[in-house]
Amino acid sequence: MSQVYDEHTIIYNEEFRNQVSIGDKIETIPNHICPVSNLYDFAYIISGDEVVEIVPILCRGKIQ
């Protein structure tokens, strides 16, 4: 990844580029929680493939 933003990521890697197409979904991990705390009702704590905890976001929608 060359750049990470709140709502998108720029990946510059020719090998990876040849493996995906526009519209494909990939998983990235946000570098901070602002988008989660403002846009979602819950945060899911995941270990491997298992959801181990669901945390309510009490400050949802409070960023102005």
N, CA and C of each residue as an Amber inpcrd file, in Angstrom:
protein
   192
   0.8440000  -1.1620000   0.0000000   0.0000000   0.0000000   0.0000000
   0.8940000   1.2300000   0.0000000   0.5750000   2.1370000  -0.8750000
   1.3880000   3.3460000  -0.9170000   0.7470000   4.4910000  -0.1490000
  -0.5860000   4.5200000  -0.0840000  -1.2760000   5.5780000   0.6600000
  -2.5740000   5.0220000   1.2370000  -2.8700000   5.3850000   2.4850000
  -4.0940000   4.9450000   3.1490000  -4.8550000   6.1810000   3.5930000
  -6.1230000   6.2510000   3.2200000  -6.9880000   7.3750000   3.5820000
  -8.1710000   6.8510000   4.3890000  -9.0460000   7.7420000   4.8280000
 -10.2030000   7.3210000   5.6170000 -11.0940000   6.3360000   4.8670000
 -11.3240000   6.5630000   3.6000000 -12.3120000   5.7700000   2.8720000
 -11.7570000   5.0210000   1.6760000 -10.4720000   5.1170000   1.4150000
  -9.8800000   4.3560000   0.3150000  -8.3770000   4.1850000   0.5380000
  -7.8130000   3.2680000  -0.2260000  -6.3910000   2.9580000  -0.1340000
  -5.8130000   2.9060000  -1.5360000  -4.6060000   3.3990000  -1.7080000
  -3.9170000   3.3110000  -2.9930000  -2.8360000   2.2430000  -2.8650000
  -2.9290000   1.2280000  -3.7150000  -1.9540000   0.1460000  -3.7250000
  -1.2130000   0.2190000  -5.0470000   0.0960000   0.3890000  -4.9880000
   0.8940000   0.4240000  -6.2030000   1.8020000  -0.7980000  -6.2030000
   1.3550000  -1.8360000  -6.9020000   2.1080000  -3.0750000  -7.0040000
   1.6590000  -3.7530000  -8.2880000   2.5420000  -3.8430000  -9.2610000
   2.1620000  -4.3500000 -10.5810000   1.6600000  -5.7910000 -10.5250000
   2.2940000  -6.6360000  -9.7320000   1.8530000  -8.0260000  -9.6220000
   0.4300000  -8.1030000  -9.0650000   0.1620000  -7.3390000  -8.0070000
  -1.1820000  -7.3080000  -7.4200000  -2.1910000  -6.7470000  -8.4130000
  -1.8060000  -5.6850000  -9.1150000  -2.6900000  -5.0510000 -10.0960000
  -3.1430000  -6.0510000 -11.1550000  -2.2770000  -6.9600000 -11.5380000
  -2.6170000  -7.9550000 -12.5510000  -3.5300000  -9.0520000 -12.0170000
  -3.7090000  -9.1370000 -10.7110000  -4.5470000 -10.1670000 -10.1000000
  -5.9590000  -9.6850000  -9.7770000  -6.1920000  -8.3850000  -9.8060000
  -7.5060000  -7.8470000  -9.4470000  -8.0380000  -6.9640000 -10.5640000
  -9.3440000  -6.7580000 -10.5200000 -10.0020000  -5.8850000 -11.4920000
 -10.7770000  -4.8100000 -10.7480000 -11.1160000  -3.7450000 -11.4480000
 -11.9530000  -2.7030000 -10.8560000 -13.2550000  -3.3390000 -10.3960000
 -13.6540000  -3.0500000  -9.1820000 -14.8770000  -3.6100000  -8.6120000
 -14.6290000  -4.8070000  -7.7090000 -13.4410000  -5.4340000  -7.7980000
 -13.1210000  -6.5350000  -6.8910000 -13.0290000  -6.0040000  -5.4630000
 -13.4270000  -6.8230000  -4.5130000 -13.3180000  -6.4360000  -3.1070000
 -12.0430000  -7.0250000  -2.5240000 -11.3160000  -6.1910000  -1.7980000
 -10.1420000  -6.6490000  -1.0620000 -10.2820000  -6.1670000   0.3740000
  -9.5660000  -6.7900000   1.2720000  -9.6450000  -6.4140000   2.6860000
  -8.4260000  -5.5870000   3.0720000  -8.6750000  -4.4310000   3.6640000
  -7.5950000  -3.6310000   4.2400000  -7.9680000  -3.2990000   5.6800000
  -6.9930000  -2.9780000   6.4580000  -7.2230000  -2.6030000   7.8510000
  -6.9870000  -1.1050000   7.9750000  -7.9970000  -0.3390000   8.4210000
  -7.8210000   1.1100000   8.5560000  -6.6670000   1.4370000   9.4970000
  -5.9780000   2.5470000   9.2170000  -4.8580000   2.9240000  10.0760000
  -5.3010000   3.7440000  11.2860000  -6.5710000   4.0840000  11.3740000
  -7.1350000   4.7150000  12.5720000  -8.6420000   4.4820000  12.5770000
  -9.3090000   4.8200000  13.6610000 -10.7010000   4.4080000  13.8500000
 -11.7390000   5.4890000  13.5400000 -11.3190000   6.6840000  13.1240000
 -12.2860000   7.7600000  12.8560000 -13.4320000   7.3330000  11.9390000
 -13.1670000   6.6840000  10.7930000 -14.2810000   6.2900000   9.9270000
 -15.2400000   5.3280000  10.6190000 -14.7070000   4.4220000  11.4390000
 -15.5560000   3.4580000  12.1360000 -16.4260000   4.1640000  13.1590000
 -15.8250000   5.0330000  13.9550000 -16.5840000   5.6690000  15.0330000
 -17.6270000   6.6440000  14.5170000 -17.4530000   7.1650000  13.3330000
 -18.4110000   8.1250000  12.8000000 -19.5030000   7.4690000  11.9590000
 -19.2210000   6.3580000  11.3090000 -20.1350000   5.8250000  10.2950000
 -20.8700000   4.5440000  10.6830000 -20.4410000   3.8620000  11.7360000
 -21.0050000   2.5480000  12.0270000 -21.5410000   2.4660000  13.4480000
 -22.5450000   1.6280000  13.6290000 -23.1640000   1.4460000  14.9380000
 -22.3680000   0.5030000  15.8380000 -21.6000000  -0.4010000  15.2320000
 -20.8570000  -1.4000000  15.9930000 -19.4690000  -1.6030000  15.3880000
 -18.5070000  -1.9620000  16.2380000 -17.1890000  -2.4240000  15.7920000
 -17.1190000  -3.9090000  16.1190000 -16.6320000  -4.6940000  15.1970000
 -16.5310000  -6.1340000  15.3760000 -15.0780000  -6.4920000  15.6650000
 -14.8360000  -7.0840000  16.8150000 -13.5010000  -7.5320000  17.1870000
 -13.3620000  -8.9580000  16.6640000 -12.3860000  -9.1600000  15.7770000
 -12.2600000 -10.4320000  15.0710000 -10.9040000 -11.0520000  15.3660000
 -10.9040000 -12.3520000  15.5950000  -9.6750000 -13.1260000  15.7340000
  -9.7540000 -14.2790000  14.7470000  -8.8950000 -14.2490000  13.7340000
  -8.9960000 -15.2480000  12.6700000 -10.2840000 -15.0310000  11.9080000
 -11.1350000 -16.0500000  11.8680000 -12.4360000 -15.9410000  11.2080000
 -13.5800000 -15.8060000  12.2070000 -13.2690000 -15.6350000  13.4750000
 -14.2860000 -15.6150000  14.5190000 -14.4990000 -14.2060000  15.0740000
 -15.7780000 -13.8040000  15.1710000 -16.1270000 -12.5490000  15.8410000
 -16.1170000 -12.8390000  17.3370000 -15.2120000 -12.2000000  18.0640000
 -15.0910000 -12.4770000  19.4950000 -15.8240000 -11.4610000  20.3590000
 -16.1210000 -10.3080000  19.7860000 -16.8540000  -9.2920000  20.5470000
 -17.4680000  -8.2840000  19.5810000 -18.6540000  -7.8010000  19.9270000
 -19.3030000  -6.7240000  19.1770000 -19.4090000  -5.5370000  20.1260000
 -18.7790000  -4.4340000  19.7410000 -18.7050000  -3.2630000  20.6090000
 -19.5950000  -2.1600000  20.0480000 -20.5820000  -1.6680000  20.8110000
 -21.4060000  -0.5600000  20.3180000 -20.5800000   0.7200000  20.2120000
 -20.7980000   1.4800000  19.1470000 -20.1020000   2.7510000  18.9430000
 -21.0140000   3.8600000  19.4670000 -20.7700000   4.2990000  20.6700000
 -21.6310000   5.2890000  21.3150000 -21.4550000   6.6890000  20.7370000
 -20.3260000   6.9370000  20.0880000 -20.0670000   8.2750000  19.5370000
 -20.4060000   8.3510000  18.0480000 -21.1680000   7.4040000  17.5240000
 -21.4880000   7.3790000  16.1060000 -22.1030000   8.6950000  15.6560000
 -21.5820000   9.2330000  14.5550000 -22.1270000  10.4440000  13.9700000
 -21.7460000  11.7310000  14.6870000 -20.8280000  11.6750000  15.6220000
 -20.4900000  12.8640000  16.4160000 -19.3710000  13.7140000  15.8090000
 -18.6370000  13.1880000  14.8010000 -17.5810000  13.9860000  14.1690000
 -18.2260000  15.0500000  13.3030000 -17.8040000  16.2870000  13.4860000
 -18.3900000  17.3800000  12.6980000 -17.3170000  18.1890000  12.0360000
